Amino acid sequence: MQLTLETREAGKVAIVRCKGRIVAGPEEELLGAHICSLMSMRNQIVLHLGEVNFVDSSGIGVMVRSLTTARQMRGDLKLCNLPEPIAKVLKLTHLDNLFDLQDSEEHAIAAFARLALPFEKLKPCGPSVLCIHPNADVLAYFREVLRRAGYTAFTSASLEDSLLVMRLTPPRLLLLSQNLSASPETQRAFDAASANLPRIEIANHYSTKDPAEVAAALLEQIAEQLKSHAS
């Protein structure tokens, strides 16, 4: 089902009722652009997800990015009326502690009367992982999943930028999109810099799967790769 968005205002709060699927592609881009447009006028937004039947990793990623932007503006993005499958995904990926989740629009609006939630000061101390993907929402999703699993997470949207990240903070493992492109010179430099690093490819079909399953499988692969590389 194509994603549709209905927006209304309640005082200083914008309420966006989402209906359909929030997945990689036009739906994710639509939601991201809509929230960005709203934030040009206000920093208090509620996403009503009661009629959303599926959210993939990119969909959660766009909400994570929007939340980060809102809190940087001293506002917040709250989620309400979560269907059980989406609530379960957030719980399994430990992102339920990142968002302010409310059971109704009324409670979400009332919550804005309280102080905005501060950023959680997570202090990951695990191995460093560099995730390289051209989609900013995918990066946002995997960054939070990795951080909450105890890893030190770095992200980059291109091989060129990742070379700088690797020089400054050498990673222990790479997560790579299958859709990365670069000049021959950059590709050679990246291959040389990463020759001894274990890597995991992020499959193109990940967006068709439950994001909690994607996260669990990815974390399992990371643990196996790091263990194998250390032995």
Secondary structure, 3 states (H helix, E strand, C coil): CCCEEEEEEECCEEEEEEEEEECCCHHHHHHHHHHHHHHCCCCEEEEEEEEEEEECHHHHHHHHHHHHHHHHCCCEEEEECCCHHHHHHHHHCCHHHCCEEECCHHHHHHHCCCCCCCCCCCCCCCCEEEEECCCHHHHHHHHHHHHHCCCEEEEECCHHHHHHHHHHCCCCEEEEECCCCCCHHHHHHHHHHCCCCCEEEECHHHHHCCHHHHHHHHHHHHHHHHHHHHC
